[in-house]
Amino acid sequence: MRCTILAIGSRGDVHPLIALGIRLRDAGHTVRIASHADFADDISSRGMEYFPLTGNAARFFSGPAATVLRDRARNAREFVSFFDNYLDLFFQKLLDNCLEASQGADVILCWSLLVGIGPALAEHLRVPVFQLASYPIDFPTAAFANPFHGELTVTDAPAESSGEANIATWLAYAETTLAGYATRQRWRQEVLGLPSRTWQEEVELTRRTPHLFGFSPTVLPKPADWPAWAHVTGYWVLDAPQDYAPSPELAAFLTRYPRPVAVGFSSQVGRNSQHITELAVAALTQIEQPAILIAGLGSMKRSARDAVDFPDYIFPVRSIPYDWLFAHTAAMVHQGGAGSVAMALRAGVPSMAIAFGYDQAMWGQRIAAIGAGVPPLAAAALTADQLAAALRRLVEDETIRRGAAHIGTLLQQEDGVGNAVRIVEETVASQHFSVAVQGVTPP
């Protein structure tokens, strides 16, 4: 089976799809992954075909446009306005890239944020399509509010609300599918030769399409009101190459300060990276906590030693493989992204989220709810005192340490990518997929 995976977004979005591609390849399928140029080596070095998509993820997510997009994601109208005004040219090129990448495929696996694209390609090429996501999306539920919509909640648990109120947040968030709608319809008609659809029809078709959710039911159980073709498989974690060796300076630091905490926010960019760095350092020095400070793409000051006065028990790095890192750290402070959460939980390392936006507060709440860490804090309102208190508890609370270890044991027994591959193979073999032109709907 020839599989095309359309992988768009940040490293936390793309790496799980590479993990899925590897397992499909190992199962004997031919795999092409279409993604941004900065992931070409990650894909090609693992024996899969790379197809270039427009854009550079690292440049985009380290810049101001990514911050604006994230901040507006909680309001559908603001999100649509920004997308259409600033990202339309990129989107036009992306649509053409996706069509070219899908030529010759027997099955398309499409990142779910590409609303309407996967089903349109399936309709045009007459092949099955699966929507992919590492967070809950597309299917309304009474179980919890849409994690991307409304005010950023960073309490221990989401506020109590009725099932109707929760569903209302999903319906409101569905209007984000209007982003790129006019461009998408021109592409459908002029390039694909398909009739136009209303955005409501696109949403409905997407909800009839099989979904693979690459998160663990141990961490967030599948809602009872989701359909059978919404599959929560377990995490898709991309194991890093085993050839990493720390610098002599880092090795010496770990000799002096074994089991430090790690602090880093991956691709999330704060509006003032200097301020975020100073807050983190102030919190760490308040409790004299040894730490590895990870710059990532912008939330931490990259030239940190030149900008901030570091004590010798804080070691700044530009980047570091998380697989290796978690074997040497006592706890992790991250942004609450689905990928970072998955890796920390699977490693059995206590962690907490400093939520910048998107779905991060929800995952931070889930970490605390399952006993693997402390409740999240909001990046916009973060204080050094808050972070110091949370860090102290994260490191010293034996119950949390045991809880994180227990969750890690459970997650290491899961085979999320294996489950996803099995579902793809069985669904395609039984023709249980949705292709609008054929009128086939999942059972």
Residue pairs with C-beta under 8 A, 6 or more apart in sequence:
1 29
1 30
1 106
1 107
1 425
1 428
2 29
2 30
2 32
2 104
2 105
2 106
2 107
3 21
3 24
3 29
3 30
3 31
3 32
3 105
3 106
3 107
3 108
3 109
3 424
4 32
4 33
4 34
4 51
4 101
4 102
4 105
4 107
4 108
4 109
5 17
5 20
5 21
5 31
5 32
5 33
5 34
5 109
5 110
5 132
6 34
6 53
6 98
6 101
6 102
6 108
6 109
6 110
6 111
6 114
6 117
6 118
7 13
7 14
7 17
7 18
7 33
7 34
7 35
7 39
7 111
8 14
8 35
8 36
8 53
8 94
8 111
8 113
8 114
9 57
9 111
9 113
10 57
10 61
10 266
10 267
10 337
11 39
11 57
11 266
11 267
11 339
12 134
12 266
12 267
12 337
12 338
12 339
12 340
13 111
13 113
13 134
13 339
14 35
14 36
14 39
14 42
14 57
15 42
15 238
15 339
16 134
16 214
16 235
16 236
16 237
16 238
16 338
16 339
16 342
17 33
17 35
17 109
17 111
17 132
17 236
18 33
18 39
18 42
18 43
18 46
18 48
18 238
19 236
19 237
19 238
19 239
19 417
20 109
20 132
20 212
20 214
20 236
20 417
20 420
20 421
21 31
21 33
21 43
21 46
21 48
22 31
22 46
22 47
22 48
22 238
22 417
23 417
23 418
23 420
23 421
24 31
24 421
24 424
25 31
25 46
25 47
25 48
27 421
27 425
30 49
31 48
31 49
32 48
32 49
32 50
32 51
32 101
32 105
33 39
33 43
33 48
33 49
33 50
33 51
34 50
34 51
34 52
34 53
34 97
34 98
34 101
34 102
35 43
35 50
35 51
35 52
35 53
36 52
36 53
36 54
36 55
36 56
36 57
37 52
37 55
37 56
38 56
38 57
38 58
39 50
39 57
40 50
40 52
42 238
43 49
43 50
44 50
51 97
51 100
51 101
52 97
53 94
53 97
53 98
53 101
54 90
54 93
54 94
54 97
55 90
55 94
57 267
58 267
58 297
60 66
61 267
61 269
61 297
61 298
62 267
62 269
62 297
62 298
63 269
64 269
65 86
65 87
66 267
66 269
67 269
67 270
67 271
68 82
69 79
69 82
69 83
69 87
70 268
70 356
70 357
70 358
71 357
72 78
72 79
72 81
72 82
73 79
73 148
73 176
73 357
73 358
74 148
74 149
74 150
74 151
74 152
74 357
76 149
76 172
76 173
76 174
76 175
76 176
76 178
77 175
79 176
79 179
80 175
80 176
80 178
80 179
83 91
83 179
83 180
84 179
84 180
84 182
87 180
88 180
88 183
91 180
91 183
91 184
92 183
92 187
95 117
95 183
95 184
95 187
95 191
96 187
96 191
98 110
98 114
98 117
98 121
99 121
99 124
99 191
99 192
102 108
102 121
102 125
102 127
103 125
105 125
105 127
106 127
106 128
106 428
107 127
107 128
107 129
107 130
107 424
107 428
108 118
108 121
108 122
108 125
108 127
108 128
108 129
108 130
109 129
109 130
109 132
109 212
109 424
110 117
110 118
110 121
110 129
110 130
110 131
110 132
111 131
111 132
111 133
112 131
112 132
112 133
112 137
112 138
112 206
112 211
113 133
113 137
115 176
115 177
115 179
115 202
115 203
115 206
116 177
116 184
116 197
116 199
116 202
116 205
116 206
117 184
118 129
118 130
118 131
118 206
118 209
119 129
119 202
119 205
119 206
119 209
119 434
119 436
120 184
120 187
120 188
120 192
120 194
121 127
121 129
121 192
122 128
122 129
122 209
122 433
122 434
122 435
122 436
123 192
123 194
123 435
123 436
123 437
124 192
124 193
124 194
126 435
126 437
126 438
127 435
128 210
128 427
128 428
128 433
128 434
128 435
129 209
129 210
129 433
129 434
129 435
130 209
130 210
130 211
130 212
130 424
130 427
130 433
131 138
131 206
131 209
131 210
131 211
131 212
132 211
132 212
132 214
133 211
133 212
133 213
133 214
134 213
134 214
134 215
134 235
134 236
134 338
134 339
134 342
135 147
135 213
135 215
135 338
135 359
135 362
135 363
136 144
136 146
136 147
136 213
136 215
136 220
136 223
136 359
137 148
138 203
138 206
138 207
138 211
139 170
139 207
139 211
139 223
139 226
139 227
139 230
140 146
140 167
140 170
140 171
140 174
140 225
141 166
141 167
141 170
141 223
141 225
141 226
142 162
142 163
142 164
142 166
142 167
142 223
142 225
143 163
143 166
143 223
143 224
143 225
144 158
144 166
144 223
144 362
145 158
145 161
145 165
145 166
145 169
145 170
146 166
146 169
146 170
146 172
146 173
147 358
147 359
147 361
147 362
147 363
148 173
148 176
148 358
148 359
149 169
149 170
149 172
149 173
150 169
152 355
152 357
152 361
152 378
152 380
153 159
153 361
153 365
154 355
154 361
154 364
154 365
154 375
154 376
154 377
154 378
155 365
155 375
156 365
156 368
156 369
156 375
157 365
157 368
157 369
158 362
158 365
174 203
175 199
177 199
177 202
177 203
177 206
178 199
181 199
184 202
185 196
185 197
188 194
188 195
188 196
188 197
189 195
189 196
197 205
205 434
205 436
207 227
208 434
208 441
208 442
209 229
209 433
209 434
209 442
210 229
210 231
210 423
210 427
210 432
210 433
210 434
210 442
211 229
211 230
211 231
212 231
212 233
212 420
212 423
212 424
213 222
213 230
213 231
213 232
213 233
214 233
214 234
214 235
214 236
214 338
214 416
214 417
214 420
215 232
215 234
215 235
215 338
215 342
216 232
216 234
216 235
216 342
216 345
216 411
216 414
216 416
217 232
217 234
218 370
218 407
218 410
218 411
218 414
219 341
219 345
219 366
219 370
219 407
219 411
220 232
220 366
221 232
222 230
222 232
227 442
228 442
228 443
229 427
229 432
229 442
229 443
231 419
231 420
231 423
233 416
233 417
233 419
233 420
233 423
234 411
234 414
234 415
234 416
234 417
234 419
235 342
235 345
235 346
235 411
235 414
235 416
236 416
236 417
236 420
237 342
237 343
237 346
237 416
239 323
240 321
240 322
240 323
240 324
244 321
244 324
246 254
246 324
249 315
250 292
250 315
250 317
253 260
253 292
253 315
254 260
254 328
256 312
256 313
257 290
257 313
258 328
259 328
259 329
259 330
260 289
260 290
260 291
260 292
260 313
260 315
260 328
260 329
260 330
261 284
261 289
261 290
261 291
261 292
261 329
261 330
261 331
261 332
261 333
261 391
261 394
261 395
262 291
262 292
262 294
262 325
262 326
262 329
262 331
262 332
262 333
263 280
263 284
263 291
263 292
263 293
263 294
263 300
263 332
263 333
264 292
264 293
264 294
264 295
264 296
264 299
264 300
264 333
264 334
265 276
265 294
265 296
265 299
265 300
265 334
265 335
265 354
265 356
265 379
266 296
266 297
266 334
266 335
266 337
266 339
266 340
267 296
267 297
267 298
267 337
268 296
268 297
268 298
268 299
268 335
268 337
268 356
268 357
268 360
268 379
269 297
269 298
269 299
270 276
270 298
270 299
270 356
270 379
273 298
273 299
273 300
273 301
273 302
274 301
274 307
274 308
276 299
276 300
276 301
276 379
276 382
277 293
277 300
277 301
277 304
277 307
277 308
278 308
279 382
279 383
279 384
279 387
280 291
280 293
280 300
280 333
280 387
281 293
281 308
281 309
281 310
281 314
282 384
282 388
283 289
283 384
283 385
283 386
283 387
283 388
283 391
284 291
284 313
284 314
284 388
284 391
285 311
285 314
286 384
286 385
286 388
287 388
287 391
287 392
288 311
288 313
289 313
289 391
289 392
289 395
290 313
290 314
291 313
291 314
291 315
292 315
292 316
292 317
292 320
292 325
292 329
293 300
293 304
293 310
293 314
293 315
293 316
293 317
294 300
294 316
294 317
294 318
294 319
294 320
295 301
295 302
295 304
295 316
295 317
295 318
295 319
296 319
299 335
299 356
299 379
300 316
301 307
301 308
302 318
304 310
304 316
305 316
310 316
322 340
322 343
322 344
322 347
323 343
323 347
325 332
326 332
326 343
326 344
326 347
326 349
327 347
329 349
330 349
330 350
330 395
331 349
331 350
331 351
331 352
331 373
331 391
331 394
331 395
332 340
332 344
332 349
332 350
332 351
332 352
333 351
333 352
333 353
333 354
333 387
333 390
333 391
333 394
334 340
334 341
334 344
334 351
334 352
334 353
334 354
335 353
335 354
335 355
335 356
335 360
335 379
336 353
336 354
336 355
336 356
336 359
336 360
336 361
336 362
336 363
336 364
336 367
336 376
337 358
337 360
337 363
338 359
338 363
341 351
341 353
341 363
341 366
341 367
344 351
344 367
344 372
345 351
345 367
345 372
345 404
345 407
345 408
345 411
346 408
346 411
346 412
347 408
348 404
348 405
348 406
348 407
348 408
348 409
349 404
349 408
350 372
350 373
350 374
350 394
350 395
350 397
350 400
350 401
350 403
350 404
351 367
351 372
351 373
351 394
351 404
352 364
352 367
352 368
352 373
352 374
352 375
352 376
352 377
352 390
352 394
353 360
353 361
353 363
353 364
353 367
353 376
353 377
354 376
354 377
354 378
354 379
354 382
354 387
355 361
355 364
355 376
355 377
355 378
355 379
356 379
356 380
360 376
361 376
361 378
364 373
364 375
364 376
365 375
365 376
367 373
367 374
367 376
368 374
368 375
368 376
370 403
370 407
371 399
371 400
371 403
371 404
371 406
371 407
372 400
372 403
372 404
372 407
373 394
373 400
373 404
374 390
374 393
374 394
374 397
374 400
375 390
377 386
377 387
377 390
393 400
394 400
427 433
427 442
431 440
432 440
432 442
432 443
433 440
433 442
434 440
434 441
434 442
